[in-house]
Amino acid sequence: MNKNINYLNIELNISSSTLLKNLGQVLPYKLEHLCLIFLFNINDLIIFLKNSQNTFIKKLLIKNILNIIQNGKSENISYY
């Protein structure tokens, strides 16, 4: 019997740079729901979005649990 993952929630209280960079490459071709809550920087998010372009995600929730400050300003990811 072939089973697929339809809902995936990942919540970590640590930096998840490696996880986010590689997650897009191992996702199934279709997800109903993907919820990511952890520490990341904007560059890792961009890599994830590029790597997951072949995955249809019906509902994507992303929460950075720490405001990352670069060059004296908070990063704004709201345009994604």
N, C-alpha and C positions, 0 to 999 in steps of 0.2 A: 504494500500500500504506500503510495507516494503522498507525503504530507508537506504542506507549505506553511511558512510563517506569515500570518496576516497582520499581527499586531506586535510591535516591538517597543518597549520602554526601557531606556537606559538612564539611570540616575547615579552619578558618582560625585563625591565631595573632594575629588583630587583632579589635578590637571590631566586632561584626556587628549592631549595632542596626537599621540600615535593612534589611539582608537579612532578619533574623528577622521584623520587622514586616510585610514585604511578601510573604514566602515563602508564607504560607497562602493568599494570593489567587491564586497562579499554579500551585499544585499540581494534578496530575490528580485525577480523581474517586476513584481507587483506587491505593494503593501497597502493595506487599508489605513494603517495608523503607524506613525513613527514619532516617538517622543524622546528627545535628547535633552537631558538636564545635567550639565557639568561645566567645568572650567575649560575655556578654549580661547584662542585668539582668532582674529578675523581671517588671517591667512589660512589657518587650518579649516575654517568654515568654507572658504572659497574652494580649497582642494576637495573637501567632501562634496560640495555641490557639483563640481565638475565630474568627479568620479561616480556620482549617482545619477547622472543624466539618463542612463538607460533603465532606471527603475521608476515605475509609475508609483507615486506616493499620493494617495488620496488626501490624507491629512498629515501635515508635517508641523510639529511643535518643537521649537528650539528655544532653550533658555540657558543663558550664560549666567552662572550663579555668582560671578564676580565681575565687576566693571573693570576691564583692563584699561589701564592708562598708558597711552603712548604719546610722547611729545607733549605732555601736559594736558591732553584732551581725552575724554572717554570715547571709545570707538562706538560708532553708530551703525548698527546692522539692520535698521528698520527698512531699508530699501530692498531687502531680499524678500 
